[in-house]
Amino acid sequence: MTTVNAYAASEVDGTLKPFQYELGEIGAYEVDIAVKHCGICHSDLSMLENAWGVTQYPFVPGHEVIGTVRAIGKDVTNLKIGDYVGLGWHSGYCLTCQQCLTGYQNMCNNAVGTIVGRHGGFADIVRAKVPSVIKLPDNIDATTAGPLFCGGITVFNPLIQFNILPTASVGVIGIGGLGHMALQFLRAWGCRVTAFTSSESKKEEALKLGAHDTLNSRDPEILSSAKGRFDLILSTVNVKLDWNGYLETLKPQGRLHLLGAVIEPVNLNVMSMIFGQKSVSGSPVGSPAIIAQMLEFCQLHNIKPVTEHFPMSQVNQAMARLKSGKARYRIILDQD
């Protein structure tokens, strides 16, 4: 038996406290990861608060894991002890459904969430099925790579799924944990990049991160002046906005793509969509193959999240920092 030392909450929005549990014998296709770094995603906070109604307690958050392979099952052939690897939102797939068989494991109805019904990476060890565990390429900074496995792949995946051209004009709503990575990806992709932000303090940061220009998202006149400008808009926020105002900024056949988990219903002007042949869509994280492709792209273009770091033992202070909305831009827990 392997003893895991973790941090868990025993109740909704509870304090994360030291927690131990035992892992059984490792499965043939499983990998144990010695956690070195673990990013904190807003989804960890949502799960801690049971905002989606699926959290089970005791709850161990953490699904942006970077570490080294500690143990492997007898049938694992693509990894070896000591390899640096990453683990994201999913820790396993059925590998038999149509989605899995066609390379869309991230759409598997039986996928296992790393922090849904199991214990995540705010711990010294986390176990996962081997298809979910991605080896890090050489020269990727392991200390900052964790957020790529959730926030990063969330904003990278649409570029692949919708065959976004390098000549596309793309707007990004929300320059935060997801948006700041989207700016870097899009600039390296070759797109004309515009950051929608209502924060004066973030304008200069957005330009440094890759935006060619910025637009004040709280000014209706400025929004109106951008009518017909964008091929694609990526929304990374989880709050209700004037979605119809953003639809008007799309070119014919443009797409408004929602990546932030907005709970409220989305009110849309269908006539604008019909006559402009516009689309509104959403997507989750990407498949293992796309995650690996994203990591290669990051290596090639020297893309990395902007991070703040806390020791794992200060997990509650780190979660409070995330909740305050002041993080710039992703928080990572480093193993003490």
C-alpha positions as CSV (number, residue, x, y, z in Angstrom):
1,M,0.0,0.0,0.0
2,T,1.1,3.5,-0.8
3,T,0.2,6.3,1.6
4,V,-0.6,9.7,0.0
5,N,-0.2,12.9,2.0
6,A,-2.7,15.5,0.7
7,Y,-4.7,18.5,1.6
8,A,-8.5,18.1,1.7
9,A,-11.6,19.9,2.6
10,S,-14.3,18.0,4.6
11,E,-17.2,20.4,3.8
12,V,-18.4,22.9,1.3
13,D,-15.9,25.8,1.0
14,G,-14.0,24.3,3.9
15,T,-10.4,24.8,4.9
16,L,-7.9,22.5,3.3
17,K,-6.2,20.4,6.0
18,P,-3.6,17.6,6.0
19,F,-5.3,14.4,4.9
20,Q,-3.9,10.9,4.3
21,Y,-5.3,8.1,2.2
22,E,-4.1,4.8,0.8
23,L,-3.6,3.7,-2.8
24,G,-4.2,0.1,-3.6
25,E,-2.0,-1.9,-6.0
26,I,-1.2,0.0,-9.1
27,G,-3.1,-1.1,-12.2
28,A,-1.5,-2.4,-15.4
29,Y,-2.0,0.8,-17.3
30,E,-1.7,3.2,-14.4
31,V,1.0,5.7,-13.4
32,D,1.9,7.2,-10.0
33,I,3.2,10.7,-10.2
34,A,5.4,12.3,-7.5
35,V,3.9,15.8,-7.5
36,K,6.5,18.6,-7.8
37,H,4.2,21.5,-8.8
38,C,0.4,21.9,-9.1
39,G,-1.4,24.8,-10.6
40,I,-4.6,26.2,-9.1
41,C,-7.4,26.6,-11.5
42,H,-10.7,28.5,-10.9
43,S,-12.3,25.1,-11.4
44,D,-10.6,23.9,-8.1
45,L,-12.4,26.8,-6.3
46,S,-15.7,26.0,-8.0
47,M,-15.4,22.4,-6.9
48,L,-14.4,23.3,-3.4
49,E,-17.5,25.4,-3.2
50,N,-19.6,22.7,-4.9
51,A,-20.7,25.3,-7.4
52,W,-21.5,22.5,-9.9
53,G,-23.2,20.1,-7.5
54,V,-20.8,17.2,-8.1
55,T,-18.2,17.6,-5.4
56,Q,-17.6,14.7,-3.0
57,Y,-16.0,15.2,0.4
58,P,-13.3,14.9,1.6
59,F,-12.2,16.8,-1.4
60,V,-8.6,17.1,-2.6
61,P,-8.3,19.7,-5.4
62,G,-5.6,20.0,-8.0
63,H,-5.7,19.1,-11.7
64,E,-2.7,20.9,-13.2
65,V,-0.1,18.5,-12.0
66,I,3.6,18.4,-12.9
67,G,5.8,15.8,-11.4
68,T,8.0,12.8,-12.0
69,V,6.9,9.2,-12.7
70,R,7.2,7.3,-9.4
71,A,5.7,4.0,-10.4
72,I,4.2,2.4,-13.5
73,G,1.9,-0.5,-14.1
74,K,3.2,-3.7,-15.8
75,D,1.8,-2.8,-19.2
76,V,3.0,0.8,-19.4
77,T,5.6,1.1,-22.1
78,N,5.8,4.8,-23.1
79,L,7.0,6.1,-19.7
80,K,9.8,5.2,-17.3
81,I,10.5,6.0,-13.7
82,G,11.9,9.6,-13.4
83,D,10.2,11.0,-16.5
84,Y,8.8,14.5,-16.0
85,V,5.1,14.4,-16.9
86,G,1.9,16.5,-16.6
87,L,-1.7,15.6,-15.8
88,G,-4.7,17.8,-16.4
89,W,-8.5,17.7,-16.0
90,H,-8.9,14.0,-17.0
91,S,-7.2,11.1,-15.3
92,G,-8.7,8.3,-17.5
93,Y,-10.8,7.5,-20.5
94,C,-12.9,4.5,-21.5
95,L,-10.9,4.1,-24.8
96,T,-13.8,2.2,-26.3
97,C,-16.4,4.8,-27.2
98,Q,-16.7,6.5,-30.5
99,Q,-15.2,9.7,-29.2
100,C,-12.1,7.9,-27.8
101,L,-11.7,5.8,-30.9
102,T,-11.7,8.9,-33.2
103,G,-9.2,10.8,-31.1
104,Y,-11.6,12.9,-29.0
105,Q,-10.9,11.4,-25.6
106,N,-11.7,14.8,-24.0
107,M,-15.3,14.2,-25.1
108,C,-15.6,10.7,-23.6
109,N,-18.8,10.4,-21.7
110,N,-17.0,8.0,-19.3
111,A,-13.9,10.1,-18.8
112,V,-12.6,10.3,-15.2
113,G,-12.1,13.8,-13.9
114,T,-8.9,14.2,-11.9
115,I,-10.9,16.0,-9.1
116,V,-14.4,14.6,-9.7
117,G,-15.1,11.6,-7.5
118,R,-11.4,11.0,-6.8
119,H,-8.5,12.8,-5.1
120,G,-6.4,15.3,-7.0
121,G,-3.0,16.8,-7.1
122,F,-2.8,18.9,-3.9
123,A,-0.8,16.0,-2.6
124,D,2.6,14.3,-2.8
125,I,1.4,11.6,-5.1
126,V,-1.5,11.3,-7.6
127,R,-2.4,8.3,-9.7
128,A,-3.8,8.3,-13.3
129,K,-4.4,6.1,-16.3
130,V,-1.4,6.3,-18.7
131,P,-3.3,7.9,-21.7
132,S,-3.9,11.0,-19.5
133,V,-0.3,11.4,-18.5
134,I,1.7,13.4,-20.9
135,K,5.5,13.5,-21.0
136,L,7.0,17.0,-21.0
137,P,9.1,17.9,-24.0
138,D,12.7,19.0,-23.4
139,N,13.3,22.6,-22.4
140,I,9.7,23.1,-21.1
141,D,9.9,24.9,-17.7
142,A,8.4,22.3,-15.3
143,T,8.0,24.9,-12.6
144,T,5.5,26.9,-14.7
145,A,4.0,24.2,-17.0
146,G,1.1,23.1,-14.8
147,P,-1.5,25.6,-16.0
148,L,-0.9,24.5,-19.6
149,F,-2.7,21.3,-18.7
150,C,-6.0,22.9,-18.1
151,G,-6.1,26.7,-18.8
152,G,-3.6,26.4,-21.6
153,I,-5.2,23.5,-23.5
154,T,-8.6,25.1,-23.0
155,V,-7.6,28.1,-25.1
156,F,-5.4,26.2,-27.5
157,N,-7.9,23.5,-28.4
158,P,-10.2,25.8,-30.5
159,L,-7.4,26.8,-32.8
160,I,-7.1,23.2,-33.8
161,Q,-10.7,22.2,-33.8
162,F,-11.9,25.2,-35.9
163,N,-8.8,25.3,-38.2
164,I,-8.1,29.0,-37.3
165,L,-6.1,30.7,-40.0
166,P,-3.0,32.7,-39.1
167,T,-4.6,35.6,-40.9
168,A,-7.7,35.6,-38.7
169,S,-8.7,38.6,-36.6
170,V,-9.3,37.3,-33.1
171,G,-10.6,39.0,-29.9
172,V,-10.1,37.7,-26.4
173,I,-12.5,38.6,-23.7
174,G,-11.0,38.6,-20.2
175,I,-7.2,38.9,-19.7
176,G,-6.8,36.6,-16.7
177,G,-5.8,33.0,-16.1
178,L,-7.0,31.8,-19.5
179,G,-6.9,35.0,-21.5
180,H,-3.3,35.8,-20.9
181,M,-2.3,32.4,-22.4
182,A,-4.7,32.9,-25.3
183,L,-3.0,36.1,-26.2
184,Q,0.4,34.4,-26.4
185,F,-0.9,31.4,-28.4
186,L,-2.8,33.6,-30.9
187,R,0.1,36.0,-31.5
188,A,2.5,33.0,-32.1
189,W,-0.2,31.5,-34.4
190,G,0.0,34.6,-36.6
191,C,-3.4,36.1,-35.8
192,R,-4.3,39.8,-35.5
193,V,-5.0,39.8,-31.7
194,T,-7.3,42.2,-29.8
195,A,-7.8,42.1,-26.0
196,F,-11.1,43.1,-24.6
197,T,-10.5,44.3,-21.1
198,S,-12.2,46.8,-18.7
199,S,-9.1,47.1,-16.6
200,E,-6.7,50.0,-17.3
201,S,-3.9,48.2,-15.4
202,K,-4.2,45.2,-17.8
203,K,-3.9,47.1,-21.1
204,E,-0.1,47.4,-21.1
205,E,0.2,43.8,-19.9
206,A,-2.1,42.6,-22.7
207,L,0.1,44.3,-25.3
208,K,3.2,42.8,-23.7
209,L,1.6,39.3,-23.8
210,G,0.8,39.5,-27.5
211,A,-2.2,41.7,-28.2
212,H,-1.8,44.1,-31.1
213,D,-4.4,46.4,-29.5
214,T,-7.1,46.6,-26.8
215,L,-10.7,47.5,-26.6
216,N,-12.6,48.7,-23.5
217,S,-15.3,46.1,-23.0
218,R,-17.4,48.3,-20.8
219,D,-17.8,51.1,-23.4
220,P,-20.8,50.4,-25.6
221,E,-19.6,52.9,-28.2
222,I,-16.2,51.3,-28.5
223,L,-17.9,47.9,-28.8
224,S,-20.2,49.2,-31.5
225,S,-17.2,50.7,-33.4
226,A,-15.8,47.2,-33.8
227,K,-18.8,45.9,-35.8
228,G,-17.8,43.2,-38.3
229,R,-14.2,43.1,-37.2
230,F,-13.5,39.6,-35.9
231,D,-13.4,36.1,-37.3
232,L,-13.3,34.6,-33.8
233,I,-13.9,35.8,-30.3
234,L,-12.7,33.7,-27.4
235,S,-14.6,34.4,-24.1
236,T,-12.6,33.3,-21.1
237,V,-14.9,34.8,-18.4
238,N,-17.5,33.1,-16.3
239,V,-19.9,36.0,-16.0
240,K,-22.9,37.2,-18.0
241,L,-22.0,39.8,-20.7
242,D,-23.7,41.6,-23.5
243,W,-23.4,38.6,-25.8
244,N,-25.4,40.3,-28.6
245,G,-23.0,43.2,-28.5
246,Y,-20.1,40.9,-29.1
247,L,-22.0,39.0,-31.9
248,E,-22.2,42.3,-33.7
249,T,-18.4,42.6,-33.7
250,L,-18.1,39.3,-35.7
251,K,-17.6,39.2,-39.4
252,P,-20.1,37.1,-41.5
253,Q,-19.4,33.4,-40.6
254,G,-17.7,34.6,-37.5
255,R,-17.7,32.6,-34.2
256,L,-18.2,33.5,-30.6
257,H,-16.6,30.7,-28.6
258,L,-17.3,30.4,-24.9
259,L,-14.5,28.9,-22.7
260,G,-15.5,30.3,-19.3
261,A,-18.1,28.3,-17.4
262,V,-21.0,30.8,-17.4
263,I,-23.8,29.4,-15.3
264,E,-26.5,31.8,-16.4
265,P,-28.4,31.2,-19.6
266,V,-27.0,32.9,-22.7
267,N,-29.4,35.3,-24.4
268,L,-28.8,35.5,-28.1
269,N,-30.2,37.5,-31.1
270,V,-30.9,34.7,-33.4
271,M,-31.7,37.0,-36.4
272,S,-28.1,38.4,-36.2
273,M,-26.8,34.8,-36.3
274,I,-29.0,33.7,-39.2
275,F,-28.3,36.6,-41.5
276,G,-24.6,36.8,-40.6
277,Q,-24.3,33.0,-40.6
278,K,-22.6,33.4,-37.2
279,S,-21.9,30.6,-34.7
280,V,-21.8,30.4,-30.9
281,S,-20.0,27.5,-29.4
282,G,-18.1,26.1,-26.5
283,S,-15.4,23.5,-25.8
284,P,-13.7,21.8,-22.9
285,V,-10.0,20.8,-22.6
286,G,-8.3,19.0,-25.4
287,S,-7.4,15.4,-26.1
288,P,-4.0,13.9,-25.1
289,A,-2.7,14.3,-28.7
290,I,-3.7,18.0,-28.8
291,I,-2.1,18.5,-25.3
292,A,1.1,17.1,-26.6
293,Q,0.9,19.3,-29.7
294,M,0.3,22.4,-27.5
295,L,3.4,21.6,-25.4
296,E,5.5,21.3,-28.6
297,F,4.1,24.7,-29.8
298,C,5.0,26.2,-26.4
299,Q,8.5,24.8,-26.7
300,L,8.9,26.2,-30.2
301,H,7.6,29.7,-29.4
302,N,8.8,30.0,-25.7
303,I,5.3,30.3,-24.4
304,K,4.7,30.0,-20.7
305,P,2.0,31.0,-18.2
306,V,2.7,34.0,-16.0
307,T,2.7,32.6,-12.5
308,E,2.8,33.2,-8.8
309,H,4.1,30.5,-6.4
310,F,3.2,29.3,-3.0
311,P,4.6,26.3,-1.1
312,M,2.0,23.5,-0.9
313,S,1.8,23.9,2.9
314,Q,0.3,27.4,2.2
315,V,-2.5,26.0,0.1
316,N,-5.2,28.0,1.9
317,Q,-3.4,31.3,1.4
318,A,-3.0,30.4,-2.2
319,M,-6.7,29.6,-2.6
320,A,-7.6,32.9,-0.9
321,R,-5.3,34.7,-3.4
322,L,-7.1,33.1,-6.3
323,K,-10.5,34.0,-4.8
324,S,-9.5,37.6,-4.4
325,G,-9.1,38.0,-8.1
326,K,-5.7,39.6,-7.7
327,A,-3.6,36.7,-9.0
328,R,-1.3,37.5,-12.0
329,Y,-2.1,35.3,-13.7
330,R,-1.9,31.6,-12.5
331,I,-1.0,30.4,-9.0
332,I,1.2,27.3,-8.6
333,L,1.8,25.3,-5.5
334,D,5.4,24.0,-5.2
335,Q,6.0,20.9,-3.1
336,D,7.6,21.8,0.2
